Amino acid sequence: MSDLRDEVRDDALVDRFVDDYRSAGLDDATVALLEYAHKLTRTPGAMRADDVQRLRGVGWDDRAIHDAAQVIAYFNYINRIADGLGVDPEPAPA
């Protein structure tokens, strides 16, 4: 979480985000993108066209949605490769 804290520079927001991003006070577009990322990560077979339409409805354009899907899928791929090879997670910075 130190990377997120360094980036955001608002410990209270990070704490709210960690507890529940849906009620952390984030804007609707950000919450929708986080929900999309969660669904794509946890239940990729359940993704439907209306998931993309929801992102469009809160202001994301097709390029941003495409980029987000690529990044989300890439990190899921890399994590699965690391898990499959038994790679230990990097230790948290001190």
CYANA upper distance limits for C-alpha pairs under 8 A (distance plus 0.5 A):
  1 MET  CA      5 ARG  CA      6.69
  2 SER  CA      6 ASP  CA      6.50
  2 SER  CA     92 ALA  CA      8.40
  2 SER  CA     93 PRO  CA      7.94
  3 ASP  CA      7 GLU  CA      6.67
  4 LEU  CA      8 VAL  CA      6.45
  4 LEU  CA      9 ARG  CA      8.49
  4 LEU  CA     14 VAL  CA      7.76
  5 ARG  CA      9 ARG  CA      5.84
  5 ARG  CA     10 ASP  CA      7.10
  5 ARG  CA     11 ASP  CA      6.65
  5 ARG  CA     14 VAL  CA      7.00
  8 VAL  CA     14 VAL  CA      8.05
 10 ASP  CA     14 VAL  CA      6.90
 11 ASP  CA     15 ASP  CA      6.60
 12 ALA  CA     16 ARG  CA      6.75
 13 LEU  CA     17 PHE  CA      6.51
 13 LEU  CA     24 ALA  CA      7.19
 13 LEU  CA     25 GLY  CA      8.50
 14 VAL  CA     18 VAL  CA      6.59
 15 ASP  CA     19 ASP  CA      6.70
 16 ARG  CA     20 ASP  CA      6.60
 16 ARG  CA     21 TYR  CA      7.17
 16 ARG  CA     23 SER  CA      7.92
 16 ARG  CA     24 ALA  CA      5.33
 17 PHE  CA     21 TYR  CA      4.70
 17 PHE  CA     22 ARG  CA      8.22
 17 PHE  CA     23 SER  CA      8.21
 17 PHE  CA     24 ALA  CA      5.67
 19 ASP  CA     24 ALA  CA      8.48
 20 ASP  CA     24 ALA  CA      6.72
 21 TYR  CA     25 GLY  CA      8.35
 21 TYR  CA     26 LEU  CA      7.90
 21 TYR  CA     31 VAL  CA      7.59
 22 ARG  CA     26 LEU  CA      7.92
 22 ARG  CA     31 VAL  CA      6.59
 26 LEU  CA     30 THR  CA      6.83
 26 LEU  CA     31 VAL  CA      6.86
 27 ASP  CA     31 VAL  CA      6.87
 28 ASP  CA     32 ALA  CA      6.55
 28 ASP  CA     58 VAL  CA      7.22
 29 ALA  CA     33 LEU  CA      6.75
 29 ALA  CA     55 LEU  CA      7.61
 29 ALA  CA     58 VAL  CA      5.68
 29 ALA  CA     59 GLY  CA      7.10
 29 ALA  CA     60 TRP  CA      7.77
 30 THR  CA     34 LEU  CA      6.69
 31 VAL  CA     35 GLU  CA      6.63
 32 ALA  CA     36 TYR  CA      6.65
 32 ALA  CA     54 ARG  CA      7.87
 32 ALA  CA     55 LEU  CA      6.75
 32 ALA  CA     58 VAL  CA      8.04
 33 LEU  CA     37 ALA  CA      6.64
 33 LEU  CA     55 LEU  CA      7.21
 34 LEU  CA     38 HIS  CA      6.57
 35 GLU  CA     39 LYS  CA      6.64
 36 TYR  CA     40 LEU  CA      6.55
 36 TYR  CA     51 ASP  CA      7.30
 37 ALA  CA     41 THR  CA      6.50
 37 ALA  CA     69 ALA  CA      8.19
 37 ALA  CA     72 ILE  CA      6.78
 38 HIS  CA     42 ARG  CA      6.45
 39 LYS  CA     43 THR  CA      5.79
 39 LYS  CA     44 PRO  CA      6.86
 39 LYS  CA     46 ALA  CA      8.17
 39 LYS  CA     47 MET  CA      7.68
 40 LEU  CA     44 PRO  CA      4.93
 40 LEU  CA     45 GLY  CA      8.49
 40 LEU  CA     46 ALA  CA      8.49
 40 LEU  CA     47 MET  CA      7.13
 40 LEU  CA     72 ILE  CA      8.08
 40 LEU  CA     73 ALA  CA      8.18
 41 THR  CA     72 ILE  CA      7.89
 41 THR  CA     73 ALA  CA      8.04
 41 THR  CA     76 ASN  CA      7.11
 43 THR  CA     47 MET  CA      7.79
 47 MET  CA     51 ASP  CA      6.99
 48 ARG  CA     52 VAL  CA      7.88
 49 ALA  CA     53 GLN  CA      6.82
 50 ASP  CA     54 ARG  CA      6.48
 51 ASP  CA     55 LEU  CA      7.22
 52 VAL  CA     56 ARG  CA      6.91
 52 VAL  CA     65 ILE  CA      7.83
 53 GLN  CA     57 GLY  CA      6.58
 54 ARG  CA     58 VAL  CA      7.12
 55 LEU  CA     59 GLY  CA      7.08
 55 LEU  CA     60 TRP  CA      5.94
 55 LEU  CA     61 ASP  CA      8.40
 55 LEU  CA     65 ILE  CA      7.85
 56 ARG  CA     60 TRP  CA      5.29
 56 ARG  CA     61 ASP  CA      6.40
 56 ARG  CA     62 ASP  CA      7.91
 60 TRP  CA     64 ALA  CA      6.59
 60 TRP  CA     65 ILE  CA      6.88
 61 ASP  CA     65 ILE  CA      6.76
 62 ASP  CA     66 HIS  CA      6.51
 63 ARG  CA     67 ASP  CA      6.63
 64 ALA  CA     68 ALA  CA      6.54
 65 ILE  CA     69 ALA  CA      6.61
 66 HIS  CA     70 GLN  CA      6.72
 67 ASP  CA     71 VAL  CA      6.76
 68 ALA  CA     72 ILE  CA      6.53
 69 ALA  CA     73 ALA  CA      6.43
 70 GLN  CA     74 TYR  CA      6.45
 71 VAL  CA     75 PHE  CA      6.73
 72 ILE  CA     76 ASN  CA      6.76
 73 ALA  CA     77 TYR  CA      6.55
 74 TYR  CA     78 ILE  CA      6.67
 75 PHE  CA     79 ASN  CA      6.53
 76 ASN  CA     80 ARG  CA      6.68
 77 TYR  CA     81 ILE  CA      6.74
 78 ILE  CA     82 ALA  CA      6.68
 79 ASN  CA     83 ASP  CA      6.56
 80 ARG  CA     84 GLY  CA      6.37
 81 ILE  CA     85 LEU  CA      6.67
 82 ALA  CA     86 GLY  CA      6.56
 82 ALA  CA     87 VAL  CA      5.48
 82 ALA  CA     88 ASP  CA      8.20
 83 ASP  CA     87 VAL  CA      6.57
